[in-house]
Amino acid sequence: MPQLNPNPWFAILAFTWLVFLYFLPMKIMGHTYPGEQAAQTPHFAQPENWLWPWL
C-alpha cells in the first residue's frame, strides 16, 4: 500500500508547518496599515431619567 509510506508525506508536512509557523507570521506582521486611529478617551453618555406615564 503506497499510502502508508511516510517518506514523501512527512517531508511535505514538516515543510508546510515550517512555512506556517516561521515565514508567514513574519510576512503578515511586516504589513503596516495606513490611517490607524489614535487612542481616544472613552465617552460615556449620561442616561436620561425615564418618566413613567402612569405616575
C-alpha positions as CSV (number, residue, x, y, z in Angstrom):
1,M,0.0,0.0,0.0
2,P,1.8,3.2,-1.1
3,Q,-0.5,5.4,1.1
4,L,1.3,4.1,4.2
5,N,4.8,5.1,3.1
6,P,5.6,8.2,5.2
7,N,8.7,9.2,3.3
8,P,7.4,11.9,1.0
9,W,4.4,12.9,3.1
10,F,6.3,13.6,6.3
11,A,8.7,15.9,4.5
12,I,5.7,17.7,2.9
13,L,4.0,18.0,6.3
14,A,7.2,19.3,8.0
15,F,7.9,21.8,5.3
16,T,4.3,23.1,5.3
17,W,4.4,23.6,9.1
18,L,7.7,25.3,8.8
19,V,6.2,27.8,6.4
20,F,3.1,28.3,8.5
21,L,5.0,28.8,11.8
22,Y,8.1,30.7,10.6
23,F,7.7,32.6,7.4
24,L,4.0,33.6,7.3
25,P,3.9,35.4,10.6
26,M,6.9,37.5,9.7
27,K,5.2,38.4,6.4
28,I,1.9,39.2,8.0
29,M,3.4,41.2,10.9
30,G,5.5,43.2,8.4
31,H,2.5,44.9,6.9
32,T,1.6,48.4,8.1
33,Y,-1.9,49.7,7.8
34,P,-2.4,53.4,6.8
35,G,-4.6,55.6,8.7
36,E,-4.6,53.8,12.0
37,Q,-6.8,55.5,14.6
38,A,-5.3,57.3,17.5
39,A,-6.3,56.2,21.0
40,Q,-9.3,58.2,22.2
41,T,-10.7,58.7,25.7
42,P,-14.0,56.8,26.1
43,H,-17.1,59.0,26.2
44,F,-20.0,57.6,28.1
45,A,-23.4,59.2,27.7
46,Q,-25.3,60.0,30.8
47,P,-28.5,58.1,31.0
48,E,-31.7,60.1,30.9
49,N,-34.3,59.7,33.6
50,W,-37.2,57.5,32.5
51,L,-40.5,59.2,33.0
52,W,-43.2,56.7,33.8
53,P,-46.5,57.8,32.2
54,W,-48.7,56.2,34.9
55,L,-47.1,58.0,37.9
